[in-house]
């Protein structure tokens, strides 16, 4: 079986698309992708006069990775354009690229192999002051199957979206179900620190063993 190729994340780190000070547009509505909004499960729609600082401009399909409090795994796909400017907190590292499927990349960014490397990029004195350093995150290599394979994985529902993941976490926390028969490994990647069972890597080998 041939090895899955990999790339350094710097290849899909998005170039800056500029920034905006929403307070300069007090009556305009913005879609804001913030860390608190992620924890609520949806972007906030706010008037410019309700947003207190300059934000970065993002676009639909961008993948956001939180660099703040990095032990909590936060990765988010920017949703469709809703006829408002889309902005994001500066605490997100933004990824964008024609060679990668956003849902596939989000799956990789919350996985255990990546997270172990991600935590090695952290600096700060502790707690909410910890930050991952983007220039080191850019050097991390991640698996990159062909685009058709990435899309097949996404189309077959092997990569759950955020709300589905959190819903399953709550169900399994209540029921304490045993893992599915097709995977012997688990990870604690839910922000509620509950254990969820991960499907095997689609090549037939469990990625957790790599």
FILODO-100644 format. One record per residue: residue number from 1; residue in three letters; x, y, z of N, C-alpha, C, O in turn. Coordinates in Angstrom, 1 decimal. Layout:
% residues N
SITE   kemar   lumgu       nu       nv       nw      cau      cav      caw       cu       cv       cw       ou       ov       ow
SITE     NUM     ALA        X        Y        Z        X        Y        Z        X        Y        Z        X        Y        Z
...
% end
This chain:
% residues 210
SITE   kemar   lumgu       nu       nv       nw      cau      cav      caw       cu       cv       cw       ou       ov       ow
SITE       1     UNK      0.8     -1.2      0.0      0.0      0.0      0.0      0.9      1.3      0.0      1.8      1.4      0.9
SITE       2     UNK      0.7      2.1     -0.9      1.5      3.3     -1.0      1.2      4.3      0.1      0.1      4.4      0.6
SITE       3     UNK      2.2      5.0      0.5      2.1      6.0      1.6      1.3      7.2      1.2      1.3      7.6      0.0
SITE       4     UNK      0.5      7.8      2.1     -0.3      9.0      1.8      0.7     10.1      1.8      1.5     10.3      2.8
SITE       5     UNK      0.8     11.0      0.7      1.7     12.1      0.7      1.3     13.1      1.8      0.2     13.1      2.3
SITE       6     UNK      2.2     14.0      2.0      2.0     15.1      3.0      2.5     16.4      2.5      3.3     16.5      1.6
SITE       7     UNK      1.9     17.5      3.1      2.4     18.8      2.8      2.6     19.6      4.1      2.0     19.3      5.1
SITE       8     UNK      3.5     20.6      4.0      3.6     21.6      5.1      2.4     22.6      5.1      2.0     23.0      4.0
SITE       9     UNK      1.9     22.9      6.2      0.7     23.8      6.2      1.0     25.2      5.6      0.0     25.9      5.3
SITE      10     UNK      2.2     25.6      5.5      2.5     26.9      5.0      2.0     27.0      3.5      1.7     28.0      3.0
SITE      11     UNK      1.8     25.8      2.9      1.3     25.8      1.5     -0.1     26.2      1.4     -0.6     26.6      0.3
SITE      12     UNK     -0.9     26.0      2.5     -2.3     26.4      2.5     -2.7     27.5      3.5     -3.8     27.7      3.7
SITE      13     UNK     -1.6     28.1      4.0     -1.9     29.3      4.9     -2.4     30.4      4.0     -1.7     30.8      3.0
SITE      14     UNK     -3.5     31.0      4.3     -4.1     32.1      3.5     -3.3     33.3      3.5     -2.9     33.8      4.6
SITE      15     UNK     -3.0     34.0      2.4     -2.4     35.3      2.5     -3.4     36.3      3.1     -4.7     36.1      3.0
SITE      16     UNK     -2.9     37.3      3.7     -3.8     38.3      4.3     -4.7     39.0      3.3     -4.3     39.4      2.2
SITE      17     UNK     -6.0     39.0      3.6     -7.0     39.7      2.7     -7.3     41.1      3.2     -8.3     41.7      2.7
SITE      18     UNK     -6.6     41.5      4.2     -6.8     42.9      4.7     -7.5     42.8      6.0     -7.9     41.7      6.5
SITE      19     UNK     -7.7     43.9      6.6     -8.4     44.0      7.9     -9.5     45.1      7.8     -9.4     45.9      6.9
SITE      20     UNK    -10.4     45.1      8.8    -11.4     46.1      8.8    -11.7     46.5     10.2    -11.7     45.7     11.1
SITE      21     UNK    -11.9     47.8     10.5    -12.3     48.3     11.8    -13.8     48.5     11.7    -14.3     49.5     11.2
SITE      22     UNK    -14.6     47.5     12.2    -16.0     47.6     12.1    -16.6     48.9     12.7    -17.7     49.3     12.3
SITE      23     UNK    -16.0     49.4     13.7    -16.5     50.6     14.4    -16.6     51.8     13.4    -17.3     52.8     13.7
SITE      24     UNK    -15.8     51.8     12.3    -15.9     52.8     11.3    -17.1     52.7     10.4    -17.4     53.6      9.7
SITE      25     UNK    -17.8     51.6     10.6    -19.1     51.3      9.9    -20.2     50.9     10.9    -20.6     49.8     10.9
SITE      26     UNK    -20.6     51.9     11.7    -21.4     51.6     12.9    -22.8     51.0     12.5    -23.3     50.2     13.3
SITE      27     UNK    -23.3     51.3     11.3    -24.6     50.8     11.0    -24.6     49.6     10.0    -25.7     49.1      9.6
SITE      28     UNK    -23.4     49.1      9.7    -23.3     47.9      8.8    -23.3     46.6      9.7    -22.7     46.6     10.7
SITE      29     UNK    -24.0     45.6      9.2    -24.0     44.3      9.8    -22.8     43.5      9.3    -22.6     43.4      8.1
SITE      30     UNK    -22.2     42.8     10.2    -21.1     41.9      9.8    -21.4     40.5     10.3    -22.0     40.3     11.3
SITE      31     UNK    -20.8     39.5      9.6    -20.8     38.1     10.2    -19.4     37.9     10.8    -18.4     38.0     10.2
SITE      32     UNK    -19.4     37.7     12.1    -18.2     37.7     12.9    -17.9     36.2     13.4    -18.7     35.6     14.1
SITE      33     UNK    -16.8     35.7     13.0    -16.3     34.4     13.5    -15.3     34.7     14.6    -14.1     34.9     14.4
SITE      34     UNK    -15.8     34.6     15.8    -15.0     34.8     17.0    -14.8     33.5     17.8    -15.5     32.5     17.5
SITE      35     UNK    -13.9     33.5     18.7    -13.8     32.3     19.6    -15.1     32.0     20.4    -15.5     30.9     20.4
SITE      36     UNK    -15.7     33.0     21.0    -17.0     32.8     21.7    -18.0     32.3     20.8    -18.9     31.5     21.1
SITE      37     UNK    -18.1     32.8     19.5    -19.1     32.4     18.5    -18.9     30.9     18.2    -19.8     30.2     18.1
SITE      38     UNK    -17.6     30.5     18.1    -17.3     29.0     17.8    -17.9     28.2     18.9    -18.6     27.2     18.7
SITE      39     UNK    -17.7     28.6     20.2    -18.2     27.8     21.3    -19.7     27.8     21.4    -20.3     26.9     21.9
SITE      40     UNK    -20.4     28.8     20.7    -21.8     28.8     20.6    -22.3     28.0     19.4    -23.5     27.7     19.3
SITE      41     UNK    -21.4     27.7     18.4    -21.8     26.9     17.3    -22.2     27.6     16.0    -22.6     27.0     15.1
SITE      42     UNK    -22.1     29.0     16.0    -22.5     29.8     14.9    -21.9     31.1     14.9    -21.7     31.7     16.0
SITE      43     UNK    -21.6     31.7     13.7    -21.1     33.1     13.7    -22.1     34.1     14.3    -23.3     33.9     14.2
SITE      44     UNK    -21.6     35.2     14.8    -22.5     36.3     15.3    -22.7     37.2     14.2    -21.9     37.5     13.3
SITE      45     UNK    -23.9     37.8     14.1    -24.3     38.9     13.2    -24.4     40.1     14.1    -25.3     40.2     14.9
SITE      46     UNK    -23.5     41.1     13.9    -23.4     42.2     14.8    -23.2     43.5     13.9    -22.7     43.5     12.9
SITE      47     UNK    -23.8     44.6     14.5    -23.5     45.9     13.9    -22.1     46.3     14.2    -21.5     45.9     15.2
SITE      48     UNK    -21.5     47.1     13.3    -20.2     47.6     13.5    -19.9     48.2     14.8    -18.8     48.1     15.4
SITE      49     UNK    -20.9     49.0     15.3    -20.7     49.7     16.6    -20.7     48.7     17.8    -20.5     49.2     18.9
SITE      50     UNK    -21.0     47.5     17.6    -21.0     46.5     18.7    -19.7     45.6     18.7    -19.5     44.8     19.5
SITE      51     UNK    -18.8     45.9     17.7    -17.5     45.1     17.6    -16.4     46.0     18.0    -16.2     47.1     17.4
SITE      52     UNK    -15.6     45.6     19.0    -14.7     46.5     19.6    -13.3     46.7     19.0    -12.6     47.6     19.5
SITE      53     UNK    -12.9     45.9     18.1    -11.5     46.0     17.6    -11.5     45.6     16.1    -12.4     45.1     15.5
SITE      54     UNK    -10.3     45.9     15.5    -10.1     45.5     14.1    -10.1     44.0     13.9     -9.5     43.3     14.8
SITE      55     UNK    -10.7     43.6     12.8    -10.8     42.1     12.5    -10.1     41.8     11.2    -10.0     42.7     10.3
SITE      56     UNK     -9.8     40.6     11.0     -9.3     40.2      9.7    -10.4     39.8      8.7    -11.5     39.3      9.2
SITE      57     UNK    -10.2     40.0      7.5    -11.3     39.6      6.5    -11.0     38.2      6.0     -9.9     37.8      5.7
SITE      58     UNK    -12.1     37.4      6.0    -12.0     36.0      5.6    -13.1     35.8      4.5    -13.9     36.7      4.2
SITE      59     UNK    -13.1     34.6      3.9    -14.1     34.3      2.8    -14.6     32.9      3.0    -14.0     32.1      3.7
SITE      60     UNK    -15.8     32.6      2.4    -16.4     31.3      2.5    -15.4     30.2      2.1    -14.7     30.3      1.1
SITE      61     UNK    -15.4     29.1      2.9    -14.5     28.0      2.6    -13.2     28.1      3.4    -12.5     27.1      3.4
SITE      62     UNK    -12.9     29.2      3.9    -11.6     29.3      4.7    -11.7     28.4      5.9    -12.8     28.2      6.5
SITE      63     UNK    -10.6     27.8      6.3    -10.6     27.0      7.5     -9.8     27.7      8.6     -8.7     28.2      8.4
SITE      64     UNK    -10.5     27.9      9.8     -9.9     28.7     10.9     -9.4     27.7     12.0    -10.1     26.8     12.3
SITE      65     UNK     -8.2     28.0     12.5     -7.7     27.3     13.6     -7.3     28.2     14.7     -6.6     29.2     14.5
SITE      66     UNK     -7.9     28.0     15.9     -7.6     28.9     17.0     -6.2     28.7     17.5     -5.7     27.6     17.8
SITE      67     UNK     -5.5     29.8     17.7     -4.2     29.8     18.3     -4.2     30.1     19.8     -3.1     30.0     20.4
SITE      68     UNK     -5.3     30.5     20.3     -5.4     30.9     21.7     -5.9     29.7     22.5     -6.7     28.9     22.0
SITE      69     UNK     -5.4     29.6     23.8     -5.7     28.4     24.6     -5.7     27.1     23.8     -6.7     26.4     23.6
SITE      70     UNK     -4.5     26.8     23.3     -4.4     25.7     22.2     -4.8     24.3     22.7     -5.0     23.5     21.8
SITE      71     UNK     -4.8     24.1     24.0     -5.2     22.7     24.4     -6.7     22.4     24.1     -7.1     21.3     24.1
SITE      72     UNK     -7.5     23.5     23.9     -8.9     23.3     23.5     -8.9     23.3     21.9     -8.5     24.3     21.3
SITE      73     UNK     -9.3     22.3     21.3     -9.2     22.1     19.9    -10.4     22.8     19.2    -11.6     22.5     19.3
SITE      74     UNK    -10.1     23.9     18.5    -11.1     24.7     17.8    -10.7     24.8     16.3     -9.6     25.5     16.0
SITE      75     UNK    -11.4     24.3     15.4    -11.2     24.5     14.0    -12.6     24.6     13.4    -13.5     23.9     13.7
SITE      76     UNK    -12.7     25.6     12.4    -14.0     26.0     11.9    -13.9     26.4     10.4    -12.9     26.9     10.0
SITE      77     UNK    -14.9     26.0      9.7    -15.0     26.3      8.3    -15.9     27.5      8.1    -17.1     27.5      8.6
SITE      78     UNK    -15.5     28.6      7.5    -16.3     29.8      7.2    -17.4     29.4      6.3    -17.2     28.8      5.2
SITE      79     UNK    -18.6     29.8      6.7    -19.8     29.4      6.0    -20.1     30.3      4.7    -19.2     31.1      4.4
SITE      80     UNK    -21.2     30.1      4.1    -21.5     30.8      2.8    -21.7     32.3      3.1    -22.0     32.7      4.2
SITE      81     UNK    -21.6     33.1      2.0    -21.8     34.5      2.1    -23.3     34.8      2.3    -24.2     34.2      1.5
SITE      82     UNK    -23.6     35.6      3.3    -25.0     35.9      3.6    -25.3     37.4      3.3    -26.1     38.1      4.0
SITE      83     UNK    -24.6     37.9      2.3    -24.8     39.3      1.9    -24.3     40.3      3.0    -24.8     41.4      3.1
SITE      84     UNK    -23.3     39.8      3.7    -22.7     40.7      4.7    -21.2     40.4      4.6    -20.7     39.4      4.2
SITE      85     UNK    -20.4     41.4      5.0    -18.9     41.2      5.1    -18.6     40.2      6.2    -19.2     40.2      7.2
SITE      86     UNK    -17.7     39.3      5.9    -17.3     38.2      6.8    -16.0     38.6      7.4    -15.0     38.8      6.7
SITE      87     UNK    -15.9     38.6      8.7    -14.7     39.0      9.4    -14.4     38.0     10.5    -15.3     37.2     10.9
SITE      88     UNK    -13.2     37.9     11.0    -12.8     37.0     12.0    -11.8     37.6     13.0    -11.1     38.5     12.7
SITE      89     UNK    -11.9     37.0     14.2    -10.9     37.4     15.2     -9.5     37.2     14.8     -9.2     36.3     14.0
SITE      90     UNK     -8.5     38.0     15.2     -7.1     37.8     14.9     -6.5     36.6     15.6     -5.4     36.2     15.3
SITE      91     UNK     -7.3     35.9     16.5     -6.8     34.7     17.1     -6.9     33.5     16.3     -6.5     32.4     16.7
SITE      92     UNK     -7.5     33.6     15.1     -7.6     32.5     14.2     -6.4     32.5     13.2     -6.0     33.5     12.7
SITE      93     UNK     -5.8     31.3     12.9     -4.9     31.1     11.8     -5.8     30.7     10.6     -6.6     29.7     10.8
SITE      94     UNK     -5.6     31.3      9.5     -6.5     31.0      8.4     -5.9     30.2      7.3     -4.7     30.5      6.9
SITE      95     UNK     -6.6     29.1      6.8     -6.1     28.3      5.8     -7.0     28.3      4.6     -8.2     28.4      4.7
SITE      96     UNK     -6.4     28.3      3.4     -7.2     28.4      2.1     -6.3     27.8      1.0     -5.1     28.0      0.9
SITE      97     UNK     -6.9     26.9      0.2     -6.1     26.4     -0.9     -7.0     25.5     -1.8     -7.9     24.8     -1.4
SITE      98     UNK     -6.7     25.6     -3.1     -7.5     24.8     -4.1     -7.1     23.3     -4.0     -7.9     22.5     -4.5
SITE      99     UNK     -6.0     23.0     -3.4     -5.6     21.6     -3.3     -6.1     20.8     -2.1     -5.8     19.7     -1.9
SITE     100     UNK     -6.9     21.5     -1.3     -7.4     20.8     -0.1     -8.9     21.1      0.2     -9.4     22.2      0.0
SITE     101     UNK     -9.6     20.0      0.5    -11.1     20.1      0.9    -11.2     20.6      2.3    -10.7     20.1      3.2
SITE     102     UNK    -12.0     21.7      2.5    -12.1     22.3      3.8    -12.5     21.4      4.9    -12.0     21.4      6.0
SITE     103     UNK    -13.5     20.5      4.6    -14.0     19.6      5.7    -12.9     18.6      6.0    -12.8     18.1      7.2
SITE     104     UNK    -12.2     18.2      5.0    -11.0     17.2      5.3    -10.0     17.9      6.2     -9.5     17.3      7.1
SITE     105     UNK     -9.6     19.2      5.8     -8.6     19.8      6.6     -9.1     20.1      8.1     -8.3     19.9      9.0
SITE     106     UNK    -10.3     20.4      8.2    -10.8     20.6      9.6    -10.7     19.3     10.4    -10.3     19.3     11.6
SITE     107     UNK    -11.0     18.2      9.8    -10.8     16.9     10.4     -9.4     16.7     10.9     -9.1     16.2     12.0
SITE     108     UNK     -8.4     17.0     10.0     -7.0     16.8     10.3     -6.6     17.7     11.5     -5.9     17.3     12.4
SITE     109     UNK     -7.1     18.9     11.5     -6.6     19.9     12.5     -7.1     19.6     13.9     -6.5     20.1     14.9
SITE     110     UNK     -8.2     18.8     14.0     -8.6     18.5     15.4     -8.2     17.1     15.8     -8.5     16.6     16.9
SITE     111     UNK     -7.4     16.4     14.9     -7.0     15.1     15.2     -5.8     15.0     16.1     -5.1     16.0     16.3
SITE     112     UNK     -5.6     13.9     16.8     -4.5     13.7     17.8     -3.1     13.9     17.2     -2.3     14.6     17.8
SITE     113     UNK     -2.8     13.3     16.0     -1.4     13.5     15.5     -1.1     15.0     15.3      0.0     15.4     15.6
SITE     114     UNK     -2.0     15.7     14.7     -1.7     17.2     14.4     -1.6     17.9     15.8     -0.7     18.7     16.0
SITE     115     UNK     -2.5     17.6     16.7     -2.6     18.4     17.9     -1.3     18.2     18.7     -0.9     19.1     19.4
SITE     116     UNK     -0.7     17.0     18.7      0.5     16.8     19.4      1.6     17.7     18.9      2.4     18.3     19.6
SITE     117     UNK      1.7     17.9     17.5      2.7     18.8     16.9      2.3     20.2     17.2      3.2     21.1     17.5
SITE     118     UNK      1.0     20.5     17.2      0.5     21.9     17.4      0.9     22.4     18.8      1.3     23.6     18.9
SITE     119     UNK      0.8     21.6     19.8      1.2     22.0     21.1      2.6     22.3     21.3      3.0     23.0     22.2
SITE     120     UNK      3.5     21.8     20.4      4.9     22.1     20.5      5.2     23.5     20.0      6.3     24.0     20.1
SITE     121     UNK      4.2     24.2     19.4      4.5     25.5     18.8      4.0     26.6     19.8      4.1     27.8     19.5
SITE     122     UNK      3.6     26.2     21.0      3.0     27.1     21.9      4.0     27.9     22.7      5.1     27.4     23.1
SITE     123     UNK      3.7     29.2     23.0      4.5     30.0     23.9      3.5     30.8     24.8      2.3     30.9     24.6
SITE     124     UNK      4.1     31.3     25.9      3.3     32.0     26.9      3.4     31.4     28.3      4.0     30.4     28.5
SITE     125     UNK      2.9     32.2     29.3      3.1     31.8     30.7      2.1     30.8     31.2      2.2     30.3     32.3
SITE     126     UNK      1.0     30.6     30.5      0.0     29.6     30.9     -1.4     30.2     30.8     -1.6     31.4     30.6
SITE     127     UNK     -2.4     29.3     30.9     -3.8     29.6     30.8     -4.2     30.3     29.6     -3.8     29.9     28.5
SITE     128     UNK     -5.0     31.4     29.7     -5.5     32.1     28.5     -4.4     32.9     27.8     -4.6     33.5     26.7
SITE     129     UNK     -3.2     33.0     28.4     -2.0     33.7     27.7     -1.3     32.8     26.8     -0.4     33.3     26.0
SITE     130     UNK     -1.6     31.5     26.7     -0.9     30.6     25.8     -1.3     30.9     24.4     -2.5     31.1     24.1
SITE     131     UNK     -0.4     30.9     23.5     -0.7     31.1     22.0      0.2     30.2     21.2      1.4     30.0     21.5
SITE     132     UNK     -0.4     29.6     20.2      0.4     28.9     19.2      1.0     29.9     18.3      0.4     30.9     18.0
SITE     133     UNK      2.3     29.7     17.8      3.0     30.6     16.9      2.8     30.2     15.5      3.3     29.1     15.1
SITE     134     UNK      2.1     31.0     14.7      1.8     30.6     13.3      3.1     30.3     12.5      3.0     29.4     11.6
SITE     135     UNK      4.2     30.9     12.7      5.4     30.6     11.9      5.9     29.2     12.1      6.5     28.6     11.2
SITE     136     UNK      5.6     28.6     13.3      6.0     27.2     13.6      4.9     26.3     13.1      5.1     25.2     12.7
SITE     137     UNK      3.6     26.7     13.3      2.5     25.9     12.8      2.7     25.7     11.3      2.3     24.6     10.8
SITE     138     UNK      3.2     26.7     10.6      3.3     26.6      9.1      4.2     25.4      8.7      4.2     24.9      7.6
SITE     139     UNK      5.1     25.0      9.6      6.1     23.9      9.3      5.6     22.5      9.5      6.2     21.6      9.2
SITE     140     UNK      4.4     22.4     10.2      3.8     21.1     10.5      3.4     20.5      9.2      2.7     21.1      8.3
SITE     141     UNK      3.7     19.2      9.0      3.2     18.4      7.8      2.0     17.7      8.2      1.8     17.1      9.3
SITE     142     UNK      1.0     17.6      7.2     -0.2     16.9      7.4     -0.5     16.0      6.2      0.0     16.3      5.1
SITE     143     UNK     -1.2     14.9      6.3     -1.5     14.0      5.2     -2.3     14.7      4.2     -3.2     15.5      4.5
SITE     144     UNK     -2.0     14.4      2.9     -2.8     15.1      1.8     -3.1     14.0      0.7     -2.3     13.9     -0.2
SITE     145     UNK     -4.2     13.3      0.8     -4.6     12.4     -0.3     -5.0     13.3     -1.5     -5.0     14.5     -1.4
SITE     146     UNK     -5.3     12.7     -2.6     -5.8     13.4     -3.7     -7.1     14.1     -3.4     -7.8     13.8     -2.5
SITE     147     UNK     -7.3     15.2     -4.2     -8.6     15.9     -4.0     -9.8     15.0     -4.1    -10.8     15.1     -3.4
SITE     148     UNK     -9.8     14.1     -5.1    -10.9     13.2     -5.3    -11.1     12.4     -4.1    -12.3     12.1     -3.7
SITE     149     UNK    -10.0     11.9     -3.4    -10.1     11.1     -2.2    -10.7     12.0     -1.1    -11.5     11.5     -0.3
SITE     150     UNK    -10.1     13.2     -0.9    -10.6     14.1      0.1    -12.1     14.3      0.0    -12.9     14.3      0.9
SITE     151     UNK    -12.6     14.5     -1.3    -14.0     14.8     -1.5    -14.8     13.5     -1.3    -16.0     13.6     -0.8
SITE     152     UNK    -14.3     12.4     -1.6    -15.0     11.1     -1.3    -15.2     11.0      0.2    -16.3     10.6      0.6
SITE     153     UNK    -14.2     11.2      0.9    -14.3     11.1      2.4    -15.4     12.1      2.9    -16.2     11.7      3.7
SITE     154     UNK    -15.3     13.3      2.4    -16.3     14.3      2.9    -17.7     13.9      2.4    -18.7     14.0      3.2
SITE     155     UNK    -17.9     13.4      1.2    -19.2     13.1      0.6    -19.8     11.9      1.3    -21.0     11.8      1.4
SITE     156     UNK    -19.0     11.0      1.8    -19.5      9.8      2.5    -19.7     10.0      3.9    -20.1      9.1      4.7
SITE     157     UNK    -19.6     11.3      4.4    -19.9     11.6      5.8    -19.0     11.1      6.8    -19.3     11.0      8.0
SITE     158     UNK    -17.7     10.8      6.4    -16.7     10.4      7.3    -16.2     11.5      8.2    -15.5     11.3      9.2
SITE     159     UNK    -16.4     12.7      7.8    -15.9     13.9      8.5    -17.1     14.7      9.0    -17.7     15.4      8.2
SITE     160     UNK    -17.5     14.6     10.3    -18.6     15.3     10.8    -18.4     16.8     10.9    -17.3     17.2     11.1
SITE     161     UNK    -19.5     17.5     10.8    -19.4     18.9     11.0    -19.4     19.2     12.5    -19.6     18.3     13.3
SITE     162     UNK    -19.2     20.5     12.8    -19.1     20.9     14.3    -20.3     20.5     15.1    -20.1     19.9     16.1
SITE     163     UNK    -21.5     20.9     14.6    -22.7     20.6     15.4    -22.9     19.1     15.6    -23.3     18.7     16.6
SITE     164     UNK    -22.7     18.3     14.5    -22.9     16.9     14.6    -21.9     16.3     15.6    -22.3     15.4     16.4
SITE     165     UNK    -20.7     16.8     15.6    -19.7     16.3     16.5    -20.1     16.5     18.0    -20.1     15.6     18.8
SITE     166     UNK    -20.5     17.8     18.3    -20.9     18.1     19.6    -22.1     17.4     20.0    -22.2     17.0     21.2
SITE     167     UNK    -23.1     17.1     19.1    -24.3     16.4     19.4    -23.9     15.0     19.8    -24.5     14.4     20.8
SITE     168     UNK    -23.0     14.3     19.0    -22.7     13.0     19.4    -21.9     12.9     20.7    -22.1     11.9     21.4
SITE     169     UNK    -21.1     13.9     21.0    -20.4     14.0     22.3    -21.4     14.0     23.4    -21.2     13.2     24.4
SITE     170     UNK    -22.5     14.8     23.3    -23.4     14.8     24.4    -24.2     13.5     24.5    -24.4     13.0     25.6
SITE     171     UNK    -24.5     12.9     23.4    -25.2     11.6     23.4    -24.4     10.5     24.1    -24.8      9.8     25.0
SITE     172     UNK    -23.1     10.5     23.7    -22.2      9.4     24.2    -21.8      9.7     25.7    -21.6      8.7     26.4
SITE     173     UNK    -21.8     10.9     26.1    -21.6     11.2     27.5    -22.7     10.7     28.3    -22.4     10.2     29.4
SITE     174     UNK    -23.9     10.8     27.8    -25.1     10.3     28.6    -25.1      8.8     28.6    -25.4      8.1     29.6
SITE     175     UNK    -24.9      8.2     27.4    -25.2      6.8     27.3    -23.9      5.9     27.6    -24.1      4.7     27.9
SITE     176     UNK    -22.7      6.5     27.6    -21.5      5.8     27.8    -21.4      4.5     26.9    -21.1      3.4     27.3
SITE     177     UNK    -21.7      4.7     25.6    -21.7      3.6     24.6    -20.2      3.1     24.4    -19.3      3.8     24.6
SITE     178     UNK    -20.2      1.9     24.0    -18.9      1.3     23.6    -18.5      1.8     22.2    -19.4      2.2     21.5
SITE     179     UNK    -17.2      1.7     21.8    -16.8      2.2     20.5    -17.3      1.3     19.4    -17.7      0.1     19.7
SITE     180     UNK    -17.5      1.8     18.2    -17.9      1.0     17.1    -16.8      0.0     16.8    -15.6      0.1     17.1
SITE     181     UNK    -17.2     -1.1     16.1    -16.3     -2.3     15.9    -15.2     -2.0     15.0    -14.2     -2.7     14.9
SITE     182     UNK    -15.4     -0.9     14.1    -14.3     -0.7     13.1    -13.2      0.2     13.6    -12.4      0.6     12.8
SITE     183     UNK    -13.2      0.5     14.9    -12.1      1.3     15.4    -11.8      1.0     16.8    -12.7      0.9     17.6
SITE     184     UNK    -10.5      0.8     17.2    -10.2      0.5     18.5     -9.6      1.6     19.3     -9.1      1.4     20.4
SITE     185     UNK     -9.6      2.8     18.8     -9.0      3.9     19.4     -9.9      5.1     19.6    -11.0      5.1     19.0
SITE     186     UNK     -9.6      5.9     20.5    -10.5      7.1     20.8     -9.6      8.3     21.1     -8.4      8.2     21.4
SITE     187     UNK    -10.3      9.5     21.1     -9.6     10.7     21.5    -10.5     11.6     22.3    -11.7     11.4     22.2
SITE     188     UNK    -10.0     12.5     23.1    -10.8     13.4     23.9    -10.7     14.8     23.2    -10.2     15.7     23.8
SITE     189     UNK    -11.3     14.9     22.0    -11.2     16.1     21.3    -12.4     17.0     21.4    -12.5     18.0     20.7
SITE     190     UNK    -13.4     16.6     22.2    -14.6     17.5     22.4    -14.2     18.6     23.4    -13.5     18.3     24.4
SITE     191     UNK    -14.7     19.8     23.2    -14.4     20.9     24.1    -15.0     20.6     25.5    -14.5     21.3     26.4
SITE     192     UNK    -15.9     19.7     25.6    -16.5     19.4     26.9    -15.6     18.3     27.6    -16.0     17.8     28.7
SITE     193     UNK    -14.5     17.9     27.0    -13.6     16.9     27.5    -14.3     15.6     27.7    -14.0     14.8     28.6
SITE     194     UNK    -15.2     15.2     26.8    -15.8     13.9     26.8    -15.2     13.1     25.7    -14.7     13.6     24.7
SITE     195     UNK    -15.1     11.8     25.8    -14.4     10.9     24.9    -15.4     10.6     23.7    -16.5     10.2     23.9
SITE     196     UNK    -14.9     10.8     22.5    -15.6     10.4     21.3    -14.8      9.4     20.5    -13.6      9.5     20.5
SITE     197     UNK    -15.4      8.5     19.9    -14.7      7.5     19.1    -14.5      7.9     17.7    -15.4      8.4     17.0
SITE     198     UNK    -13.3      7.7     17.2    -12.9      8.2     15.9    -12.9      7.0     14.9    -12.5      5.9     15.2
SITE     199     UNK    -13.4      7.3     13.7    -13.3      6.3     12.6    -11.9      6.1     12.2    -11.0      6.9     12.3
SITE     200     UNK    -11.7      4.9     11.6    -10.3      4.6     11.1    -10.0      5.4      9.8    -10.9      5.8      9.1
SITE     201     UNK     -8.7      5.7      9.7     -8.2      6.4      8.5     -8.7      5.6      7.2     -8.6      4.4      7.2
SITE     202     UNK     -9.2      6.3      6.2     -9.9      5.7      5.1     -9.1      4.7      4.2     -9.6      4.0      3.4
SITE     203     UNK     -7.8      4.7      4.4     -6.9      3.8      3.6     -7.1      2.4      4.1     -6.6      1.5      3.5
SITE     204     UNK     -7.7      2.2      5.3     -7.8      0.9      5.9     -7.0      0.7      7.1     -7.1     -0.3      7.9
SITE     205     UNK     -6.0      1.6      7.3     -5.2      1.6      8.5     -5.7      2.7      9.5     -6.1      3.8      9.0
SITE     206     UNK     -5.6      2.5     10.7     -6.0      3.5     11.7     -5.0      4.6     11.8     -3.8      4.3     12.1
SITE     207     UNK     -5.3      5.8     11.5     -4.4      6.9     11.5     -3.8      7.1     12.8     -2.6      7.6     13.0
SITE     208     UNK     -4.5      6.7     13.9     -4.0      6.9     15.3     -2.7      6.1     15.5     -2.0      6.4     16.4
SITE     209     UNK     -2.4      5.1     14.6     -1.2      4.3     14.8      0.0      4.8     14.1      1.1      4.3     14.3
SITE     210     UNK     -0.2      5.8     13.2      0.9      6.3     12.4      1.9      7.1     13.2      2.9      7.6     12.7
% end
